[in-house]
Amino acid sequence: MGLLIKNAEIFDGLDENAKTGHVLVEGDRISAVLDREPAAYTGEVLDAAGLTLSSGFIDTHSHNDFYGVLPNAQKYIRPFVEQGITTQVAGNCGFSTVGIAPDTPYGRDLFAFFAPNPDYQQVATFAGWAEAVDRCSPVNMACLCGHGTIRTSLRGLGPGALTPAEAGAMERLVEGELEAGAAGLSYGLMYDPGMYGGPEELLGLAKIAARHNKPITFHARALSRFSTSYPELFGRAHNLRALDEVLEIAEKSGAKTHLSHVIFVGRNTWNTLDETISLIDGANQRGLDLSFDLYPFDFGASTITVALPAWYRGLPPEEKRKLPVRLRLRAEIFATRKLLGFGFDDVQISYAGAAHSEYTGKRISEIAREKGIGAFDAYIAVIDETGPETTVIMYSYLNDRIIDLLSRHPKTAYMTDAWITDAGMQNPAAFGAFPKFLRLSREGKAETLGRMIRKMTSQAAERFGLKNRGRVAPGYYADLVLFNRNTVAESSGERPPIGLPHVIINGEFAVRDGVYQGKSPGRALPVA
């Protein structure tokens, strides 16, 4: 039995203007989009008068490849579905489930960033991962192949150039996963071990992606005017140097390139916005294919060690504790903080493990006051006590003007960059990123609605090669969202959004009348 959605205001994913009409769903596909209601229809009918209908939203930056394969995936994926997301592009920032070398001895290192999966060997290839997603996931997923994951599986975490044998194995792994259906290749150049990849290593892999006509995505080496990624504090802004590096790889490889979460960490970085946009526009004008993604918050999630320089992270634990090392680190972080306009009151602990729940929700500056020590000492103490897996929310990433301007750029995509943790403070983006974008659009503080929906749907699908997704058109998969354009908004706290009553994934209701259905209609999306 099919479904007729009648009297909806329809944005088809291409046209920036809506029209009132009716959508017929048969099985997992849209069978017709009609101007007139069909006579004597005998299937199920949903009267959508007063609601806007579009293709389901595509979250272009997710880490849920680690969670969509779990038997209890509902727990981790539910809030994303409730905000209208029907497809996620996962495996970002150089971390993915897929691309793990067979018989790797570095299993304990592989999932340091995310919740451990004791059965990771079963999802370590795209084929195994896709099978688990089809079985468990409430949402559709495409997956990038993570450079950091591959590197870790070959030589573990930490510095050092790859041996010729390791480099060859890495290239074969990337080639194999892209052939199997991975959507592209992701780099995390601010994270261990991606930060240790040399130019030849990074470029060689990018050329493989280019041969497959699949994008490379970058968590760039620096996202702030000053950082610990580069030794020189003065001269060209570090985030612009990092963008230069990305553009060089894009130009030399010929690969389609996507910048992950274009942000400007620290108030003194915000004035690099215009040059960043100029570099992006200039790259596209001279023939590169460059895009980027954005969330609608002034904060983002990361790990507590992200601000530590590569030279320090590469040291063994006993070296890190030596006084000269700590003095050098203190001086570098102090200088960076002052120059950035970013302080320890901008770093909030979201989860430090069950043994350290007392830190949850607290800023580093607050922990320092409680301990009666300086903020730097408190920061290092928390790392030493809790380990590098501790997650944080970091503020002063963006401001309202930057969000408005970037949301209107023709090459932008929208995303969450969030995941649900088993305990601790959750990232609000997991519950309301897309509804917040829609609210901002309504208030004139972001892209216009028709253009925003196109970027959330068909443009995102095209960017990552997701066939027959992202449009309200006959033959396309019935991934649909219905919302009230006059009221849709994010909720406060860890609650579903306002004004978004229905979500349909592959023809099945995932949310109906505001009630989550608890189904697993999601599918893995191999990209040819």
N, C-alpha and C positions, 0 to 999 in steps of 0.2 A: 504494500500500500504506500502511495506517495504522500507528499505534503504540499499543500498550496499555501503560500504566504501572500496574503492579499492586502491591497491598500497601503503598501509601504512607500515611503520616500526612498528611492533607490539611487545610490551612488554606485555606478558599475565598475569603478576602479580606473577608468580611463577619462571619461568626461568629468570635468570639474563641476558641472551642473547636475542637479538631481532631477529625477522625474518620478511621478507617481505611477506605480505599476504593481504587477503580481509576478511572483516567482514560483515556478513548479520544480519540485525536487522529486526525483525518482531514484531510489537506491542511494548511492553515494555521490550522485551528480546532479547538477542543475540541468533540467530537460528543456525549460523554456522560460523566457522573460517576456511577459505579455502586457500590452496596453489595456486590454479588456479582460475582465474576469471570465474564465471559461464557464460555459453553461453546463449545468448538470454534473459538476465535478463530485465524485463519490469518495474521494480520499480524505485524509485529515486536513483541516483548515485552521490556519492561524491568522486572525484578523490583526494586522499590524498598523491599523490607522493611528496616526500620531507618532509613529516610530520611524526612525531612519534605519535602512538596511544597507549594509555593505558587505564585501568579502571580509572574512575574519582577518584580524590584524596579524602581521608578521613581525615578530620580535627578532631583529637582525643581530642581536648580541646577547646570547644566553650561555649559561654554563650547565644547563639541565641535562646535557648528555650523560652526566654522571648519575642523575637521579631518575630519569625516565626509564631506566632499565631495571629498576628495583621492584620487587613484588609489591611494596607499599608506596609506589610512585605517586599515588593520589595525594598523599600527605605533602609532597614537595611541589606538585604541579598545580594543584587546585587553584591557588590564588591567581595564577597567570591566566588560566582559562576563564575565571570569573571576571577578569578585566577585558575579555574579548579577544585574547590571543588564541589563535588556532594553529599557528605554526611558529616554531622557534628555530633559529639558526644557531647551533651550539658548537662547542669545541673552540672557543675563542681564547685569546691572550696566550696562545701557545700551549694550552692545556686541553687535552681531549682524552676520551676513553680509547679512541681508535689510534692505531699506529704504534702499538707496543711490540717490540722485538720478541719473537718466540723465546721461551726459556730464559727471559731476562732475570738476572740475579738482583735487580733493583726494585723489586715489587714494593718494598716498604717506602721507598722514596716517591713512587709514582703518584700517590694520592695524598701527598702532604698538604696540598692546597684545599682539598675537598674531603668530605666524609669518606672514610675508607670503605671500599667495597671488597670484601674478602673473596668474591668470585670474579674479580676483574679479568682473569684469564679468559672467561667465557665471552667477554665483550671487548676484547683487545683488538679485534679486527672489525672492519666495517660490516662484514657479513654477520658476525656474531652479535655485534651491537644492534644492527637493524632487526634481527630476529627478536631480541629482547624488547626493543621499542615497540614492535608490532604486538607483542604479548602484553606489555605492561603500561604503556604510556597513554595518558589522557589527551595528549596534544601531539600534533604532527611535529617531526623533527628532521632537520637536515644537520649534518655534522661536518665541521672542518677537521682537518688533520693537524694536530698541534705539534709544532717544531719542538717545544719544550718537553712534551711527553716522549717523543721519539728519542731525543737526545738523552733524557733520563734513563730510558730503557736500555740504551746502549752503553752508557758510561756513568750513570748516576748523577746526582747533583754536584755542583761545584765547578770550578774553572778548569781550563785546559783545552787545547786544540784536539780535535778528533784525529785519530790515526787514519791512514788511508783506508784501512779495512772498515773502520767505523763509519767514515764518510760514505763509502760505497754502500754499506748496509742501510744508512739513513736514506740515501737516494732511492734504493730499491723499495724501502718501506713506503716512502711518499708515493712513488710511482704506483705501487700496488694498491694503496688505499684510494688514490684518485681514480684508478681504473675500476675499483670495486664500487664507487659511488660517493666517496667523500666530496663535499661541496666545494672544497678549496683547501688552502693551507693557512694556518694562523701562526703568528709570531708574538711572543711576549718578551720584548727586549728590555724590560725593566725587571724581569723576574729570573731567578735561578731555575734552570741553567740557560735559558734563552739569551741572557745578557752576555754570555761567554761565547756565543757563536760569532765566528770571524766573518769578514766580508765575503770570502769565497764560499763559505758554507751557506750563508743566507742567500746569496745570489744564485748559487747552483740549484737550490730547492725552488726558488722563485721561477727559474727557467722551466723546471718540470711542470709547475702549475700552468705556466703560459702555454706550454705545448698542449695541455688538456683544456685550454680556454676556460680555466677556473680561477677565481680571484685569490689573491693573497691579502690577508688582513693583518694589521699591525697594532698591537699595544706598543707605542713608540718608546724609545729609550728615555725620553724625558717629556713631561707634560706641564712643566713650569719654567719660568724664566731662569731660575737657578735650580740646580739639582745636584745630587751626589753622583750622577752618571758621568759627568765631565769634570776633569780636574780644575779647569779654569773658571773662576767665578765671574770674570768680566769678559767683555766682547759680545759676540752674538748670543742672543737668548738661547738657553738650552733647548727649550721646546721647539724653536725654529731650527736649531742644528739637528735635532732628532727628526724633524719633518724633512730636512734636506736629505738625511740618510734614507728615509723611506722613498723619496722621490728618485734618488739615484738608483735604488734597487728596481723601482718600477720602470725607469727609463731603460736600464741595461737589460732587464729581463723581458720587457714587453708584456708583463702580466697586468691584468685588471687588478686594481689596488683599492683597498678599503681601509680607511683609518678608523680604528676602534675608539669610541668615546672621545670625541674632540672636546677636551676640557682645558681649563686654564687655572692651574692650581696656585692659589695664593693671590691676594688682591693686587700685588705688583706685577702679576702676569697678565692681568686682564687687558692691558694696553698692547699686547701682542696680537690681539684678535684681528685687526685689519691686515697685518702682514700675513697672518695665517691664511685668511681668506684669499688674499692676493696670490699666495703660493699655490693654493688649490686651484683657483681659477686659471692661473697662468699655466699650470701643468695640463689642465684639460684643453686649453686653447692651443697648446703646442702638440697635441695628439695623444697625450696619456689618457688613461681612463681611471679617474680618481673619484672616489666617493667617501662618505664618512657617516657615522651615526651619532645619536644624541639622546640623552634622557632629560626630563623636564625638572630636575632638582638641582640644588646648589651643592649637593654632596654626592659621594659615590662610595662603593664598597671596595675594600682591598684587604691586604694582609698587613700586619703590624710592621713587618720588616721592609715594606716597599720603599721607605725613605732611606734605608741604609745603603751606603756605597758598595759597589761590587768588590772593592779591595778588602773591605771588612767582612762581608758575607763569605768570602772565599777562605778566610782564616780558620784554622782549627779552634775548638772552644778554648783551649788553654792560652792560645795567643790572644784571643779577643779580650781576655781578662787582664792582660798586662797594662800597666799604667801608661806607657807611651802610646799604646794603641788607643786606649780610652781617651787620652788627652787630644790626640789627633781627631778622633771621631767627634768629640765634644766641640772642638773648634770648627770643624766642617759643618756640623748640623747647626750650631749657633749662627754662623755666617749665613748659611742658606736660609734659615728661618727669618732672620732680620731682613735680608734682601728680598725675600719672597712676599712678606706680609702674611705669613702663615705661621701659626704657633701651635703649641701643644694643647691649647684649648680648642683647636680645630680637629683633634683626633679623639674619637669616642670609641670605646671598646664595645663591640657588638657581641662577641663570644670568645671567651678565653678558656673554654673547657669546663667540665663539670666540677673539677677541683678548685676552680677559681671563679665561681659564680659571683663573688663579691665585686668583681670588676665590671660586670655587665652594665652597660648604659652610662658608665662614668668616663669623663674626659681625662686625659693624661694629667692635665693641670690639677684636676680635682684629686686624683690619686696621689699626686705629689704633696698636696696640702695635708691629706690624711696621713701620709707616711712621714711628714715633716722633713722632706728632702727636696732638692731641686727637681724641676720638670724633666731635665735630661736624665738624671739618675733614676727617676721614676719610670721613664720610658724604657731604659735598658733593664731595669729590675723586672718590669712586667714581661719583657721578652725572655729574660733568663728564667723567670718562674714558669711561664706558660708555654714557651716554644714559639716557633715561627708560624704555626698554624693559626694563631690568634687572629681573628678578623676584626676589622675596624670600619667605622664610618668616618670619612674625612670630609671636612667642610671647606667652604671658600673655593669650590671648583668652578662655579659659574655664577652669574647674576641674571636678573630678569631680562636685562637688555640683550645679553649674549644669547640666552635661550630663545628669545623672540627672533633675533636676527638669524641665528643658525637654523632655526626651524623652517625659515622661509627660503633657505638656499636650495637651488634646484638639485643638488647632489646629496642632500641629506636623507638619512633613514632614521627611524625611531626604534628605540630599544629599551630594555630594562637593566641589563647587566646586574641581575640580582639572582639570588638563590635562597631557598629556605633552609635554615639550620635547625638541628634537632632541639636546640635550646638557645637561650640568649635573646638578644634584641634583633628583630627582623628588619630587613631593608624595606622601607616603604614602597620602593619601586616595584617590588614583587606583587604588591596589592593594587597599585593605582597609577602606574606610569602612563599608560595609554589613555585612561579616562582624564588624567590631568592635562595631557596634551589637548584633548577635545575641549575641556573647560577653558583652557587658555585661548584656544582658537575662538570660542564663543565670545570671550571677553576682549577680543582684539589684541591679545598679547602673544600670539603665535600665528603660524600659517593659517590661511583661510581653509574652511572645512573641506571643500572639494579637493583642493590640492593636497591637504594633509591626508585625506583618505587614500588618494592615489599613491602617496609616498608610503603609507602604512600597508598597502596591499600590492597592486600590480607592479609598481616600481621596485619594491623589495623583492618580489618573486622573480622579476627579470634579472635583477642584480646577481642573485645567487642560483639562477638556473632552475627554479622550481616550476616545472611544467604543469600547466592546467590548474594553477593556483593563483589567487589574487584578483580574480575578476568575477563579477556577477554576469555570467554569460552562459549560453547553452554549451554543454560539454565540459565545463569546468567543474571541479569538485565542489561539493556543497559545504564549503567552510564559510559560515555566515554569522554575522553579529547584528543584533537589533538593539538600538539605543534611542533614548529620548534626547535629541540634540539640545533641547532647552534646559535640561536638568543634569545631564551626565557629568559626573565629577568623581574625583577620588574621595574616599572616606578618610576620616581620621582614624589612627590606630590600625590594627591588623584586621581590617574588615573589608568585605567586598565593596565595590564602587556603587555609586548612586546612579540610577537611571539607565541601567544596562541589563534588561530582563532576560534576554535570550542569546544563547551561543550554540551554534550547530557546527559539528565537526564531522566531515565525511558523511553527511546526511543524518546524523544522530544528534539529538538534543544533548548537549553537555551541561547547559544551564537552561532551565525552563521556568518562566515566571519568577526569576530571581533565585531559584532553588538549584543548587549544584546536584547533578544526577549521579555522580559517583561511578561513571562508566570509563572505559578505556578505549575510545574510538580512534585514538591517534595512530599514526603510521610513520615508519621511517621513510624518508624521502631520498632515495638514491638519485644523484645527479649524474647524468650521462656526460 
